[in-house]
Amino acid sequence: MVGKEHILIDQKVTLDEINVLLKCKHNSRVLKRLYFVKFRCLGDSVEESATKVGVTKKIGYYWQDAWNKGDYAALIPHFGGGRKSKLTDEQVKDLRILLENKDYWTTREVLELIKEKYGVEYSQKQIRVILHSFNMYHSKPYTLDYRRPENAEDVLKKLTEAIPAYIGPDEQYIIGFLDESSPQTKANTQRL
């Protein structure tokens, strides 16, 4: 009994119907499976058909079994959807509201907030994924000088109003700020 097929394919539909399905379907996973069924209906073995579509013989037998048990709908892949989130949908909404109340967060602060408020531990990477889902992105932090006065804009405005008194009305002036260590010619921010 060498070379004899043990499991035959059910020819539930004609080759013309399979060709119509091949023309109207755009999902590459389903197309591969339909081509496999077509090759099997044309008389190729499971191994030959599987080789033509680029899968192993075992996968070919899975597809053939699905076709025999069901029909075209059995060839459509069904994905499990993944693991459930540790936070409920309501907790995620609350977390987003909490994060929007403050301008600057570090991932470590968010991690500690989630652990303290909800009792759930996440990795730093998962915190970044959660923040990304909120359209909150991280970048190089902008340095905030602790010595900056609260009314810095008012001081600058008074300075720009006072300078024209010392120079002529036609003369131009530039206001520059120097760092204590060295002049900074570039901004200290960076887009990632």
C-alpha positions as CSV (number, residue, x, y, z in Angstrom):
1,M,0.0,0.0,0.0
2,V,2.8,2.4,-0.6
3,G,1.8,5.8,-2.1
4,K,-1.9,5.3,-1.3
5,E,-3.7,8.2,0.3
6,H,-5.2,7.2,3.7
7,I,-7.3,10.3,4.1
8,L,-9.1,11.6,1.0
9,I,-10.3,15.2,0.5
10,D,-14.1,15.8,0.3
11,Q,-14.9,17.5,-2.9
12,K,-17.9,19.4,-1.6
13,V,-17.6,22.2,-4.2
14,T,-16.5,22.2,-7.8
15,L,-13.1,23.5,-9.0
16,D,-15.0,26.5,-10.6
17,E,-16.4,27.4,-7.2
18,I,-13.0,27.2,-5.6
19,N,-11.6,29.4,-8.4
20,V,-14.3,32.0,-7.7
21,L,-13.4,32.0,-4.0
22,L,-9.7,32.4,-4.9
23,K,-10.5,35.5,-7.0
24,C,-12.7,37.2,-4.4
25,K,-10.7,36.5,-1.3
26,H,-7.8,38.8,-0.3
27,N,-6.7,37.3,3.0
28,S,-3.3,35.6,2.3
29,R,-3.8,33.0,5.0
30,V,-7.1,31.9,3.5
31,L,-5.8,32.0,-0.1
32,K,-2.9,29.6,0.8
33,R,-5.5,27.2,2.3
34,L,-7.8,27.5,-0.7
35,Y,-4.9,26.8,-3.1
36,F,-4.0,23.7,-1.0
37,V,-7.6,22.4,-1.4
38,K,-7.6,23.2,-5.1
39,F,-4.3,21.2,-5.6
40,R,-5.8,18.3,-3.6
41,C,-8.9,18.4,-5.7
42,L,-6.7,18.3,-8.8
43,G,-5.2,15.0,-7.6
44,D,-2.0,16.1,-5.9
45,S,-0.9,14.3,-2.7
46,V,-1.0,16.1,0.6
47,E,2.8,16.4,0.6
48,E,2.9,17.8,-3.0
49,S,0.1,20.3,-2.3
50,A,1.7,21.4,1.0
51,T,5.0,21.9,-0.8
52,K,3.4,24.0,-3.5
53,V,1.9,26.4,-0.9
54,G,5.0,26.4,1.3
55,V,3.9,24.5,4.4
56,T,4.7,21.2,6.0
57,K,2.9,18.0,5.3
58,K,1.5,18.0,8.9
59,I,-0.1,21.5,8.3
60,G,-1.5,20.2,5.1
61,Y,-3.2,17.4,6.9
62,Y,-4.6,19.9,9.4
63,W,-6.1,22.0,6.6
64,Q,-7.5,18.9,4.8
65,D,-9.1,17.8,8.1
66,A,-10.6,21.2,8.6
67,W,-12.0,21.2,5.0
68,N,-13.4,17.7,5.4
69,K,-15.2,18.6,8.7
70,G,-16.4,22.0,7.7
71,D,-16.2,23.9,4.4
72,Y,-14.7,27.2,3.4
73,A,-15.5,28.7,6.8
74,A,-13.4,26.0,8.5
75,L,-10.3,27.3,6.6
76,I,-10.6,30.8,8.1
77,P,-8.1,31.1,11.0
78,H,-9.5,31.9,14.4
79,F,-7.1,33.6,16.7
80,G,-7.5,33.3,20.5
81,G,-7.2,37.0,21.3
82,G,-4.5,36.7,23.8
83,R,-4.3,37.0,27.6
84,K,-6.7,39.1,29.6
85,S,-5.4,42.4,31.0
86,K,-4.6,42.5,34.6
87,L,-6.5,45.8,34.9
88,T,-10.2,45.9,34.1
89,D,-11.6,48.4,31.6
90,E,-12.9,50.6,34.3
91,Q,-9.5,50.6,36.0
92,V,-7.8,51.5,32.7
93,K,-10.1,54.5,32.3
94,D,-9.4,55.6,35.9
95,L,-5.7,55.3,35.3
96,R,-5.9,57.4,32.2
97,I,-7.7,60.2,34.1
98,L,-5.1,60.0,36.9
99,L,-2.2,60.3,34.4
100,E,-3.8,63.3,32.7
101,N,-3.9,65.2,35.9
102,K,-0.1,65.6,36.0
103,D,2.1,66.9,33.1
104,Y,5.2,64.8,33.6
105,W,5.4,61.1,34.5
106,T,8.2,58.7,34.5
107,T,7.5,55.0,33.8
108,R,8.7,54.2,37.3
109,E,6.2,56.6,38.8
110,V,3.4,55.1,36.7
111,L,4.5,51.6,37.7
112,E,4.4,52.6,41.4
113,L,1.0,54.3,41.0
114,I,-0.5,51.2,39.4
115,K,1.0,48.9,42.1
116,E,-0.2,51.2,44.9
117,K,-3.7,52.0,43.6
118,Y,-4.7,48.7,42.0
119,G,-2.3,46.1,43.5
120,V,-1.1,45.0,40.1
121,E,2.6,44.6,39.1
122,Y,3.7,45.3,35.5
123,S,7.1,45.4,33.9
124,Q,8.6,48.7,32.6
125,K,8.0,47.5,29.1
126,Q,4.3,46.9,29.7
127,I,3.9,50.3,31.3
128,R,5.3,51.8,28.0
129,V,2.8,49.7,26.1
130,I,0.0,51.0,28.3
131,L,1.1,54.6,27.9
132,H,1.4,54.2,24.2
133,S,-2.2,52.9,24.0
134,F,-3.2,56.2,25.8
135,N,-1.2,58.1,23.1
136,M,1.2,59.2,25.8
137,Y,4.8,59.0,24.6
138,H,8.0,59.3,26.4
139,S,11.1,61.2,25.3
140,K,14.2,62.7,26.8
141,P,13.1,64.8,29.7
142,Y,13.2,68.5,29.5
143,T,15.3,69.9,32.3
144,L,13.4,72.1,34.7
145,D,15.6,74.4,36.7
146,Y,14.7,74.4,40.3
147,R,16.1,77.9,40.7
148,R,13.7,79.4,38.2
149,P,11.4,82.0,39.8
150,E,7.7,81.5,39.6
151,N,7.3,84.8,37.7
152,A,10.1,84.3,35.1
153,E,7.9,85.5,32.2
154,D,7.1,88.7,34.0
155,V,10.8,89.4,34.8
156,L,11.7,88.9,31.1
157,K,8.9,91.3,30.1
158,K,10.1,94.0,32.5
159,L,13.7,93.5,31.2
160,T,12.6,93.9,27.6
161,E,10.7,97.1,28.5
162,A,13.7,98.5,30.5
163,I,16.4,97.9,27.9
164,P,15.2,100.5,25.3
165,A,15.8,103.2,27.9
166,Y,19.5,102.5,27.9
167,I,20.0,102.3,24.1
168,G,18.8,104.5,21.2
169,P,15.5,103.8,19.6
170,D,17.1,102.8,16.3
171,E,19.6,100.4,17.8
172,Q,18.9,96.7,17.9
173,Y,19.6,94.4,20.9
174,I,19.7,90.7,21.6
175,I,19.0,89.1,25.0
176,G,21.0,86.0,25.6
177,F,21.2,83.6,28.4
178,L,24.3,81.6,29.2
179,D,24.7,78.4,31.1
180,E,27.0,78.6,34.2
181,S,29.4,76.0,32.7
182,S,29.4,76.8,29.0
183,P,27.2,78.3,26.3
184,Q,24.6,75.9,24.9
185,T,24.2,76.2,21.1
186,K,21.6,73.4,20.8
187,A,18.4,72.7,22.6
188,N,18.5,70.0,25.2
189,T,15.4,68.3,23.9
190,Q,15.3,65.5,21.4
191,R,12.5,63.8,19.5
192,L,12.5,60.0,19.6
